[in-house]
Amino acid sequence: MRALTARSASDQRSFDLWRVPGRKRLALGGAGLTLLAEVSAQHLHASLAGDLADGTAYAVTVPLGPALRGQLDTFTVQAQALQGLSPAAGGVRAASRAELLHLRALQALDGTQAGASHRDIAQALFGLEAVALRWQADGELRAQVRHLLRRAEAYMRGGYLVLAGARRTAAQSPGDEPMR
C-alpha cells in the first residue's frame, strides 16, 4: 500500500489501521513495514510504503499474473477489511448444536488430560457464574460434564471416524452392519 498524491486522493478512502477488523500485527522486514491481520479465516498481508501515514489516502497494488482472475474474491475481501468491513456473512455460518457438542466434548477431554476436576471443566465450559449457581455433586451441570467426557472417550475409541465420514454408522446403511 502506498500513499496517494493530493490531486488523486480527493475521492479515495483514508488509511486507518484501527479500522481493519481482527487481530493485527505490524512486522518490520527488509522492504519496510508489513501489516498482518487475521479476520475470521481470512489473512491480510500488506506491505506498507514508507510515506503511508494514518489518515492519508492510499492505493493498493496487487501482483499481476495468470491466476489474477481466480484471486479477485480474495482481493475483494481484503479491500473490505481495509475499509473496516468484516468478511461477508455468506462465508461464515453459525455452528450447529452438534458441532458445539463435539467441541465441548473435546474441550472437556483436554481438561481431563490436563488434570482438571469436573468442576474446573464446568467452569471453563459454562462459566464461573453458572457453576456457582448450579453446581451440585449429583446435579445436571455435573451430569453434562460426565456426558461430554463419555462422548469424547467414544471419539477416542474410533467415533471420530464416523464424524470424519470414514466409517458409516448403522443408521446410514441399514442391513449392512458388519457381522461380529
N, C-alpha and C positions, 0 to 999 in steps of 0.2 A: 504494500500500500504506500502511496506517496501523496504528498500534499498537492493541491491544485493551485494554479495561479489565480489571482484575484478576478481577472476577467472571465475565466472559465468556471469559476466556483459559485456564480450567483444562484444557480438553480440546483446545486448539489447539497447533499446532506453533510453535516459536520461530524467529525470523528469524536466519539465519546467512549472511552474504554469501559466505563462503568455501565454503559447501556447494553453491552454484549452480555447475554444471559449465560448462566452456567459458571463452572469453575474456571478461573483464568490464571495463566502464568505468563510472565514475560521472561524470556531466556535471551541471554547475550551470547551471540555466536560470531563467527568470522565476518558475516555480512551485516551485522548490526543486531537490533532487537527483533525477536520473533514472538508473536502473540500466539499462545496455545490456549484454546478454550474447548471445554467439553460441555456439549449441550445434548442431553439425553444420550443417544447412541452416536451422535454426530461429533466429529472432531474438526475444529477450525485451526488451521495452521497458516499464519500470515506473516510475511516479512514486512517489518515497518521501516520506512525510509527515515533517514536522519532528520528531514525537515518536517515530518509529521508531528503535530502537536495537538493536544486536547482542544477541541473546538474548531479546528481548521477543516475546510472541505477536503475530501480525499477522493482518490481514484484507485481502483483495484485492477491489477493486470493478472491475467491467467496465462499459463503456458499454452502455446498453440501446438497442436499435434493431431494425428489422425483419430484419436479417441475423444476429441473435444465434444462432439455431439452427445456421446454417452455420459459425459460428466456434467452436462448442463443442469440436471436436477440437483446434484451436489453443490454446484456453484450457486444455484438459487437459494438453497437452504443456508449456505454460508453468508450470502449477501443479506438475507433476512436477519441472521444472527448479528451482523454488524450494525443493522438498523435497530436492534433491540427486540426483535421478534423471536419467540420460541419456535421450534420446528412445527410444521403443520400438524394438526391433530390427526390427520389421516395416517401418519406413520406411527402413531402412538395409540395403544389401546389399553383399556383398563384390564388389570389382572382378574382372571376368573376366580371364583371361590375355590375351585380345585387347585389352581396354581398357588393361591395363598396358603392352602392347607399343606401342599408339598413343601413350600418354602419354610413354613413354621416347623414342620416335622424335621427338616434338615437342620434348621437352626437349633432346635431342641437337642438333636443328636450331637451337634457340635458342642453345645453346652455341657452335655453329659460327659463327652470325651475330654473336655477341659476340666472336669471335676466339679462342675456346678451342681448345687442341690436342685430339687424340683422347684422349690420356692424361688431360687435365683433365676431359673429358666423362665418361670412365670413372670417375674419382674421384667426380664429382658423382652419377652414376647408381648405381654399385655399391659405393662406399665406398673410403676410403684403404687399409684393410687388404686388401681383395680385389685392388686394383691392385698393392700392394706384393708380394703373394704370387703373382699370376697374370699380370702384365703382361709381354708379350714382343712384339717387333716383328712377329712373324708368329703370335702366339698367339690363342687362342679369345676372349679378352676384347676384343682389338683388332678381331677379326672381327665380334664382336657390335656394337661401336660403328659400324663401317663399314656393317653391315647396317641398323642403325637409321637412319643418315643417308640411305642409299639409299631406305629406306621413307618417310622424311619428305620427301625430294625428290619422290617419286612422289605424295605427298599434295598437294604444291605444284603439280604438273602436272595436277591435276584429280582425283586419287584421293580427295580429301576429299568429292567429290560422291557417291561410292559409299557412304562412311561415313554421310553425311547422308541417304541414301536418295533423292537427287535423280536419280541415274543408276543404271540396272540394270547388273549385271555379266553376262557371258556365262553364268555358272553359274545365274543367276536366270531367264534367258529363252532356253533353248536353241532354236536355229534362227532367232532373231530378231535376230541380230547385224547391225549396220549394214554395208552394202556400202561398200567403200573404192575 
